[in-house]
Amino acid sequence: MVATKNQQSFCTYACLEFYYLWWLEDGQSCYLETHNFRNVAYYEKYGFKTMEIGLLPGTNTEHFAMLREAK
């Protein structure tokens, strides 16, 4: 989990870029979850697609399940 103050920062970008390239090289799909709608567009830039939107149990907090399929 990435601390709120570091979300969409260079540190987050660097970590995502590292793993993203690793997954590409290995031909694997990648799954992630976010509870912040602002992050959805950010992850879509990397080829992730929203697979499901739901609510966290017992809350009104939206939950986005995203997948980047192997190519």
MOPAC internal coordinates of N, CA, C and O (Angstrom, degrees):
PM7 1SCF
backbone

  N    0.0000 0     0.00 0     0.00 0    0    0    0
  C    1.4385 1     0.00 0     0.00 0    1    0    0
  C    1.5229 1   108.96 1     0.00 0    2    1    0
  O    1.2310 1   120.80 1   -38.91 1    3    2    1
  N    1.3159 1   116.07 1   141.09 1    3    2    1
  C    1.4559 1   121.40 1  -178.70 1    5    3    2
  C    1.5198 1   108.80 1  -102.58 1    6    5    3
  O    1.2310 1   120.75 1   -49.11 1    7    6    5
  N    1.3312 1   116.18 1   130.89 1    7    6    5
  C    1.4649 1   121.18 1   179.53 1    9    7    6
  C    1.5221 1   110.31 1   -58.19 1   10    9    7
  O    1.2310 1   120.53 1   -36.13 1   11   10    9
  N    1.3292 1   116.59 1   143.87 1   11   10    9
  C    1.4642 1   122.09 1  -177.29 1   13   11   10
  C    1.5203 1   111.89 1   -52.02 1   14   13   11
  O    1.2310 1   120.08 1   136.31 1   15   14   13
  N    1.3226 1   117.46 1   -43.69 1   15   14   13
  C    1.4694 1   120.07 1  -177.08 1   17   15   14
  C    1.5304 1   112.45 1   -65.41 1   18   17   15
  O    1.2310 1   119.76 1   159.95 1   19   18   17
  N    1.3440 1   118.06 1   -20.05 1   19   18   17
  C    1.4632 1   121.40 1  -178.57 1   21   19   18
  C    1.5223 1   114.03 1  -102.62 1   22   21   19
  O    1.2310 1   120.38 1   178.52 1   23   22   21
  N    1.3208 1   116.88 1    -1.48 1   23   22   21
  C    1.4512 1   119.39 1  -178.85 1   25   23   22
  C    1.5150 1   109.67 1   -63.69 1   26   25   23
  O    1.2310 1   120.88 1   -42.29 1   27   26   25
  N    1.3195 1   115.93 1   137.71 1   27   26   25
  C    1.4567 1   124.85 1  -179.58 1   29   27   26
  C    1.5293 1   112.20 1    58.86 1   30   29   27
  O    1.2310 1   120.07 1  -156.04 1   31   30   29
  N    1.2960 1   117.47 1    23.96 1   31   30   29
  C    1.4508 1   121.73 1   176.55 1   33   31   30
  C    1.5216 1   108.76 1   -93.96 1   34   33   31
  O    1.2310 1   120.58 1    -1.39 1   35   34   33
  N    1.3193 1   116.50 1   178.61 1   35   34   33
  C    1.4567 1   120.00 1   177.98 1   37   35   34
  C    1.5213 1   111.14 1   -60.65 1   38   37   35
  O    1.2310 1   120.15 1   141.11 1   39   38   37
  N    1.3372 1   117.32 1   -38.89 1   39   38   37
  C    1.4642 1   121.17 1  -179.85 1   41   39   38
  C    1.5292 1   110.39 1   -60.23 1   42   41   39
  O    1.2310 1   120.79 1   133.89 1   43   42   41
  N    1.3174 1   116.09 1   -46.11 1   43   42   41
  C    1.4601 1   120.23 1   178.48 1   45   43   42
  C    1.5187 1   110.05 1   -62.07 1   46   45   43
  O    1.2310 1   120.88 1   134.92 1   47   46   45
  N    1.3255 1   115.92 1   -45.08 1   47   46   45
  C    1.4614 1   121.15 1   179.59 1   49   47   46
  C    1.5213 1   110.60 1   -58.95 1   50   49   47
  O    1.2310 1   120.18 1   133.96 1   51   50   49
  N    1.3178 1   117.27 1   -46.04 1   51   50   49
  C    1.4669 1   121.58 1  -177.94 1   53   51   50
  C    1.5226 1   111.20 1   -62.50 1   54   53   51
  O    1.2310 1   120.15 1   136.79 1   55   54   53
  N    1.3228 1   117.33 1   -43.21 1   55   54   53
  C    1.4709 1   121.08 1   179.06 1   57   55   54
  C    1.5207 1   110.76 1   -64.84 1   58   57   55
  O    1.2310 1   120.75 1   133.93 1   59   58   57
  N    1.3240 1   116.17 1   -46.07 1   59   58   57
  C    1.4571 1   119.91 1  -179.74 1   61   59   58
  C    1.5256 1   110.49 1   -63.84 1   62   61   59
  O    1.2310 1   120.39 1   137.32 1   63   62   61
  N    1.3153 1   116.86 1   -42.68 1   63   62   61
  C    1.4612 1   120.84 1   179.86 1   65   63   62
  C    1.5268 1   111.21 1   -61.25 1   66   65   63
  O    1.2310 1   119.96 1   138.07 1   67   66   65
  N    1.3213 1   117.68 1   -41.93 1   67   66   65
  C    1.4667 1   121.76 1   179.08 1   69   67   66
  C    1.5250 1   110.50 1   -59.44 1   70   69   67
  O    1.2310 1   120.74 1   126.94 1   71   70   69
  N    1.3293 1   116.18 1   -53.06 1   71   70   69
  C    1.4586 1   119.76 1  -177.72 1   73   71   70
  C    1.5216 1   111.76 1   -69.33 1   74   73   71
  O    1.2310 1   120.84 1   143.76 1   75   74   73
  N    1.3195 1   115.99 1   -36.24 1   75   74   73
  C    1.4599 1   120.06 1   178.52 1   77   75   74
  C    1.5206 1   110.25 1   -58.91 1   78   77   75
  O    1.2310 1   119.79 1   132.32 1   79   78   77
  N    1.3145 1   118.01 1   -47.68 1   79   78   77
  C    1.4659 1   121.58 1   179.28 1   81   79   78
  C    1.5259 1   111.40 1   -64.75 1   82   81   79
  O    1.2310 1   120.41 1   143.21 1   83   82   81
  N    1.3144 1   116.82 1   -36.79 1   83   82   81
  C    1.4623 1   121.45 1   178.26 1   85   83   82
  C    1.5229 1   109.86 1   -63.01 1   86   85   83
  O    1.2310 1   120.69 1   133.20 1   87   86   85
  N    1.3526 1   116.28 1   -46.80 1   87   86   85
  C    1.4668 1   119.90 1   179.75 1   89   87   86
  C    1.5191 1   110.94 1   -63.44 1   90   89   87
  O    1.2310 1   120.29 1   140.17 1   91   90   89
  N    1.3331 1   117.05 1   -39.83 1   91   90   89
  C    1.4627 1   120.43 1   178.89 1   93   91   90
  C    1.5215 1   110.60 1   -61.20 1   94   93   91
  O    1.2310 1   121.31 1   132.70 1   95   94   93
  N    1.3214 1   115.09 1   -47.30 1   95   94   93
  C    1.4618 1   121.15 1  -179.25 1   97   95   94
  C    1.5202 1   111.46 1   -60.19 1   98   97   95
  O    1.2310 1   120.76 1   140.56 1   99   98   97
  N    1.3164 1   116.16 1   -39.44 1   99   98   97
  C    1.4490 1   121.64 1  -176.24 1  101   99   98
  C    1.5331 1   112.47 1   -87.22 1  102  101   99
  O    1.2310 1   120.10 1   173.85 1  103  102  101
  N    1.3328 1   117.42 1    -6.15 1  103  102  101
  C    1.4523 1   121.67 1   178.99 1  105  103  102
  C    1.5172 1   114.21 1    67.44 1  106  105  103
  O    1.2310 1   120.49 1  -146.53 1  107  106  105
  N    1.3193 1   116.67 1    33.47 1  107  106  105
  C    1.4641 1   120.67 1  -177.78 1  109  107  106
  C    1.5316 1   111.66 1  -104.44 1  110  109  107
  O    1.2310 1   121.65 1   -27.16 1  111  110  109
  N    1.3031 1   114.45 1   152.84 1  111  110  109
  C    1.4578 1   120.26 1   170.73 1  113  111  110
  C    1.5237 1   108.50 1   -78.54 1  114  113  111
  O    1.2310 1   120.81 1   -21.00 1  115  114  113
  N    1.3109 1   116.06 1   159.00 1  115  114  113
  C    1.4566 1   121.02 1   179.28 1  117  115  114
  C    1.5159 1   108.98 1  -134.52 1  118  117  115
  O    1.2310 1   120.59 1   -44.43 1  119  118  117
  N    1.3178 1   116.47 1   135.57 1  119  118  117
  C    1.4599 1   123.74 1  -178.68 1  121  119  118
  C    1.5193 1   108.72 1  -119.61 1  122  121  119
  O    1.2310 1   120.76 1   -39.96 1  123  122  121
  N    1.3327 1   116.16 1   140.04 1  123  122  121
  C    1.4610 1   119.26 1   174.77 1  125  123  122
  C    1.5180 1   109.40 1  -144.86 1  126  125  123
  O    1.2310 1   121.47 1   -15.86 1  127  126  125
  N    1.3043 1   114.79 1   164.14 1  127  126  125
  C    1.4601 1   121.99 1   177.58 1  129  127  126
  C    1.5193 1   108.38 1  -129.95 1  130  129  127
  O    1.2310 1   121.17 1   -36.52 1  131  130  129
  N    1.3188 1   115.37 1   143.48 1  131  130  129
  C    1.4584 1   120.58 1   174.03 1  133  131  130
  C    1.5157 1   108.68 1  -140.92 1  134  133  131
  O    1.2310 1   121.19 1   -27.95 1  135  134  133
  N    1.3057 1   115.33 1   152.05 1  135  134  133
  C    1.4610 1   121.20 1   178.55 1  137  135  134
  C    1.5192 1   110.22 1  -113.10 1  138  137  135
  O    1.2310 1   120.89 1  -170.57 1  139  138  137
  N    1.3255 1   115.91 1     9.43 1  139  138  137
  C    1.4563 1   121.16 1  -177.65 1  141  139  138
  C    1.5226 1   109.20 1  -120.59 1  142  141  139
  O    1.2310 1   120.37 1   -65.07 1  143  142  141
  N    1.3225 1   116.91 1   114.93 1  143  142  141
  C    1.4533 1   121.60 1  -177.80 1  145  143  142
  C    1.5296 1   112.18 1   -57.18 1  146  145  143
  O    1.2310 1   119.95 1   146.64 1  147  146  145
  N    1.3374 1   117.70 1   -33.36 1  147  146  145
  C    1.4726 1   121.00 1   179.17 1  149  147  146
  C    1.5242 1   111.99 1   -58.89 1  150  149  147
  O    1.2310 1   120.04 1   151.28 1  151  150  149
  N    1.3289 1   117.53 1   -28.72 1  151  150  149
  C    1.4642 1   120.76 1  -178.09 1  153  151  150
  C    1.5247 1   113.29 1   -76.73 1  154  153  151
  O    1.2310 1   120.11 1   160.42 1  155  154  153
  N    1.3208 1   117.40 1   -19.58 1  155  154  153
  C    1.4635 1   120.78 1  -176.37 1  157  155  154
  C    1.5298 1   110.47 1   -58.70 1  158  157  155
  O    1.2310 1   119.51 1   129.53 1  159  158  157
  N    1.3240 1   118.53 1   -50.47 1  159  158  157
  C    1.4618 1   122.00 1   179.86 1  161  159  158
  C    1.5249 1   111.30 1   -61.83 1  162  161  159
  O    1.2310 1   120.62 1   143.11 1  163  162  161
  N    1.3225 1   116.41 1   -36.89 1  163  162  161
  C    1.4642 1   121.18 1   178.12 1  165  163  162
  C    1.5258 1   110.85 1   -60.10 1  166  165  163
  O    1.2310 1   120.17 1   132.48 1  167  166  165
  N    1.3230 1   117.27 1   -47.52 1  167  166  165
  C    1.4579 1   120.95 1  -179.43 1  169  167  166
  C    1.5268 1   112.42 1   -72.56 1  170  169  167
  O    1.2310 1   120.15 1   151.93 1  171  170  169
  N    1.3228 1   117.31 1   -28.07 1  171  170  169
  C    1.4649 1   119.98 1   176.83 1  173  171  170
  C    1.5222 1   111.37 1   -62.81 1  174  173  171
  O    1.2310 1   119.92 1   150.99 1  175  174  173
  N    1.3237 1   117.76 1   -29.01 1  175  174  173
  C    1.4749 1   121.57 1   176.81 1  177  175  174
  C    1.5267 1   111.07 1   -61.08 1  178  177  175
  O    1.2310 1   120.43 1   155.35 1  179  178  177
  N    1.3204 1   116.79 1   -24.65 1  179  178  177
  C    1.4608 1   122.31 1   179.98 1  181  179  178
  C    1.5246 1   112.02 1   -97.00 1  182  181  179
  O    1.2310 1   120.22 1  -170.37 1  183  182  181
  N    1.3112 1   117.18 1     9.63 1  183  182  181
  C    1.4579 1   120.16 1   176.42 1  185  183  182
  C    1.5156 1   115.54 1    91.52 1  186  185  183
  O    1.2310 1   119.86 1  -173.59 1  187  186  185
  N    1.3236 1   117.87 1     6.41 1  187  186  185
  C    1.4589 1   120.74 1   177.37 1  189  187  186
  C    1.5273 1   109.45 1   -76.58 1  190  189  187
  O    1.2310 1   120.78 1   -35.11 1  191  190  189
  N    1.3130 1   116.12 1   144.89 1  191  190  189
  C    1.4579 1   122.15 1   176.24 1  193  191  190
  C    1.5257 1   108.72 1  -122.40 1  194  193  191
  O    1.2310 1   121.35 1   -37.79 1  195  194  193
  N    1.3179 1   115.03 1   142.21 1  195  194  193
  C    1.4664 1   119.82 1   177.85 1  197  195  194
  C    1.5175 1   108.44 1   -73.04 1  198  197  195
  O    1.2310 1   120.83 1   -58.02 1  199  198  197
  N    1.3182 1   116.01 1   121.98 1  199  198  197
  C    1.4617 1   121.80 1  -178.57 1  201  199  198
  C    1.5241 1   111.83 1   -97.75 1  202  201  199
  O    1.2310 1   120.93 1   149.51 1  203  202  201
  N    1.3277 1   115.82 1   -30.49 1  203  202  201
  C    1.4606 1   119.85 1  -178.18 1  205  203  202
  C    1.5167 1   109.70 1  -156.81 1  206  205  203
  O    1.2310 1   121.44 1   -37.13 1  207  206  205
  N    1.3282 1   114.86 1   142.87 1  207  206  205
  C    1.4575 1   121.44 1   173.60 1  209  207  206
  C    1.5224 1   106.57 1  -123.93 1  210  209  207
  O    1.2310 1   120.96 1   -51.44 1  211  210  209
  N    1.3054 1   115.77 1   128.56 1  211  210  209
  C    1.4621 1   119.93 1  -179.72 1  213  211  210
  C    1.5068 1   109.89 1  -146.40 1  214  213  211
  O    1.2310 1   121.18 1     7.36 1  215  214  213
  N    1.3012 1   115.34 1  -172.64 1  215  214  213
  C    1.4569 1   121.33 1   176.52 1  217  215  214
  C    1.5187 1   109.23 1  -111.83 1  218  217  215
  O    1.2310 1   120.95 1   -39.48 1  219  218  217
  N    1.3096 1   115.79 1   140.52 1  219  218  217
  C    1.4532 1   119.22 1   174.04 1  221  219  218
  C    1.5224 1   107.98 1   -63.76 1  222  221  219
  O    1.2310 1   119.78 1   -41.27 1  223  222  221
  N    1.3088 1   118.02 1   138.73 1  223  222  221
  C    1.4712 1   120.97 1  -177.35 1  225  223  222
  C    1.5319 1   112.45 1   -53.17 1  226  225  223
  O    1.2310 1   121.36 1   -48.78 1  227  226  225
  N    1.3121 1   115.00 1   131.22 1  227  226  225
  C    1.4531 1   121.03 1   176.46 1  229  227  226
  C    1.5128 1   115.52 1    75.01 1  230  229  227
  O    1.2310 1   120.34 1  -168.95 1  231  230  229
  N    1.3515 1   116.95 1    11.05 1  231  230  229
  C    1.4710 1   120.19 1  -178.86 1  233  231  230
  C    1.5244 1   109.72 1  -136.55 1  234  233  231
  O    1.2310 1   121.42 1    -3.31 1  235  234  233
  N    1.3223 1   114.88 1   176.69 1  235  234  233
  C    1.4616 1   121.57 1   171.73 1  237  235  234
  C    1.5241 1   110.18 1  -106.83 1  238  237  235
  O    1.2310 1   120.05 1  -162.13 1  239  238  237
  N    1.3265 1   117.51 1    17.87 1  239  238  237
  C    1.4561 1   122.99 1  -178.41 1  241  239  238
  C    1.5185 1   110.27 1   -84.01 1  242  241  239
  O    1.2310 1   121.25 1   -57.51 1  243  242  241
  N    1.3469 1   115.22 1   122.49 1  243  242  241
  C    1.4644 1   119.13 1   178.73 1  245  243  242
  C    1.5218 1   110.73 1   -71.04 1  246  245  243
  O    1.2310 1   121.67 1   -30.63 1  247  246  245
  N    1.2936 1   114.42 1   149.37 1  247  246  245
  C    1.4623 1   123.51 1  -177.91 1  249  247  246
  C    1.5247 1   107.07 1  -129.97 1  250  249  247
  O    1.2310 1   120.05 1   -51.86 1  251  250  249
  N    1.3257 1   117.51 1   128.14 1  251  250  249
  C    1.4567 1   122.52 1  -178.38 1  253  251  250
  C    1.5260 1   109.21 1  -115.78 1  254  253  251
  O    1.2310 1   120.70 1   -59.60 1  255  254  253
  N    1.3164 1   116.26 1   120.40 1  255  254  253
  C    1.4620 1   122.07 1   175.62 1  257  255  254
  C    1.5181 1   107.06 1   -98.95 1  258  257  255
  O    1.2310 1   120.39 1   -54.71 1  259  258  257
  N    1.3270 1   116.86 1   125.29 1  259  258  257
  C    1.4648 1   121.18 1  -174.69 1  261  259  258
  C    1.5232 1   110.64 1  -126.30 1  262  261  259
  O    1.2310 1   121.22 1   -32.15 1  263  262  261
  N    1.3259 1   115.28 1   147.85 1  263  262  261
  C    1.4641 1   121.55 1  -177.18 1  265  263  262
  C    1.5140 1   109.94 1  -136.63 1  266  265  263
  O    1.2310 1   121.18 1   -43.47 1  267  266  265
  N    1.3157 1   115.34 1   136.53 1  267  266  265
  C    1.4601 1   121.77 1   168.62 1  269  267  266
  C    1.5116 1   105.96 1  -114.48 1  270  269  267
  O    1.2310 1   121.01 1   -69.29 1  271  270  269
  N    1.3222 1   115.68 1   110.71 1  271  270  269
  C    1.4601 1   119.93 1  -175.00 1  273  271  270
  C    1.5187 1   111.25 1   -77.05 1  274  273  271
  O    1.2310 1   121.25 1   -30.52 1  275  274  273
  N    1.3221 1   115.22 1   149.48 1  275  274  273
  C    1.4598 1   121.14 1   177.92 1  277  275  274
  C    1.5147 1   109.43 1   -63.53 1  278  277  275
  O    1.2310 1   121.07 1   -31.06 1  279  278  277
  N    1.3010 1   115.56 1   148.94 1  279  278  277
  C    1.4624 1   120.22 1   179.72 1  281  279  278
  C    1.4940 1   110.56 1  -114.89 1  282  281  279
  O    1.2310 1   120.10 1   180.00 1  283  282  281

